[in-house]
Each structure stands twice: as C-alpha cells, then as structure tokens.
Amino acid sequence: MEGTSFGMTPRVNAQMMATKPGKIVLAVGRVVQRPAGGAPARLLLSDGGEIQVLAQENTAWPTQFMEVLGNVQQDGRTLQAIQVTPFGDNFDLDVYEKALHLTQVHQGLFT
C-alpha cells in the first residue's frame, strides 16, 4: 500500500479523497453520526464534504472532531479505518482547510 510511511500519508478533504481510491490517507472531520447497529460513522470534512468511515465495532468516538487514518474505498467517499484518533471538541475546520490548501500549493515543502 502506498502512502504508509511516517510523514508521507497525505492529509485530505472530501474532494481530495475522491481522487485517491485504494490509497492510505488522513482525514480530519466533525462527527456527524457515530457508528450504530452496523451503520458506518459519518464525518463532515474541512471542505464541507461528508464521508463514511468503516471502523471496528469497538472503536471509540469520544470527541466531536476525529482524525481517521484509513484506506479510501473505490467509491472515493468511504474510508476503511486503520486508526481513529480523537481531536477534541474545539477544532477549527476552516483553518485546517486553509492549511490543506497550502500543502497543495507548496507541495515541495511538505514531501
């Protein structure tokens, strides 16, 4: 699997994620729906796009904002979670979106 080296995993919003089926990515978003009854979790990402997250049944979703390391499924809007990390209840997705934009504009600084 590509993109699994420490520091090399791309951070994505929903639009970027759609272009990376089969790749490992990091996505940060606000929890819209916690998983229940076999239904996936849903996250609202920094660009306003919503994704689904398939995670282990015992995965904790303790905070409003979460980071998911996962494999992008073929539909481009579902992540198979490898690791889920709480990001707290006070995270600015607008600032995060601006940072993502900077990483695209200045890719040489972030590789």
Residue pairs with C-beta under 8 A, 6 or more apart in sequence:
1 23
1 24
1 71
2 23
2 24
3 9
3 10
3 23
3 24
3 25
4 24
8 111
9 24
9 25
9 26
9 69
10 16
10 20
10 23
10 25
10 26
11 25
11 26
11 27
11 28
11 100
11 103
12 20
12 25
12 26
12 27
12 45
12 100
13 27
13 45
13 46
13 47
13 49
13 97
13 100
14 27
14 45
14 47
14 48
14 49
14 50
14 51
14 77
15 47
15 49
16 25
16 100
16 104
17 25
17 27
17 45
17 49
17 51
17 72
17 76
17 77
17 79
18 76
18 77
19 76
20 72
20 76
21 72
21 73
21 74
21 75
21 76
22 71
22 72
22 74
23 71
23 72
24 69
24 70
24 71
24 72
24 82
25 69
25 70
25 72
25 79
26 67
26 68
26 69
27 43
27 45
27 51
27 67
27 68
27 70
27 79
28 45
28 46
28 65
28 66
28 67
28 68
28 87
28 91
28 93
28 96
29 43
29 44
29 45
29 46
29 51
29 65
29 66
29 68
29 93
30 43
30 44
30 64
30 65
30 91
30 93
31 41
31 42
31 43
31 61
31 63
31 64
31 65
31 66
32 42
32 43
32 44
32 50
33 39
33 41
33 42
34 41
34 61
35 41
35 53
35 55
35 57
35 59
35 61
40 52
40 53
40 54
40 55
40 78
41 52
41 53
41 55
41 61
42 50
42 51
42 52
42 53
43 50
43 51
43 53
43 66
43 68
44 50
44 93
45 51
45 93
46 93
46 94
46 96
46 97
46 100
47 97
49 77
50 77
51 77
51 78
51 79
52 77
52 78
52 79
53 68
53 70
53 78
53 79
53 81
53 84
54 73
54 78
54 79
54 80
54 81
55 68
55 81
55 84
56 81
59 81
59 84
60 84
60 86
61 84
62 86
63 86
63 87
63 88
63 89
64 88
64 89
64 91
65 86
65 87
65 88
65 89
65 90
65 91
65 93
66 84
66 85
66 86
66 87
67 84
67 85
67 87
68 79
68 81
68 83
68 84
68 85
69 81
69 82
69 83
69 84
69 85
70 79
70 80
70 81
70 82
70 83
71 79
71 80
71 82
72 78
72 79
73 79
73 80
103 109
103 110
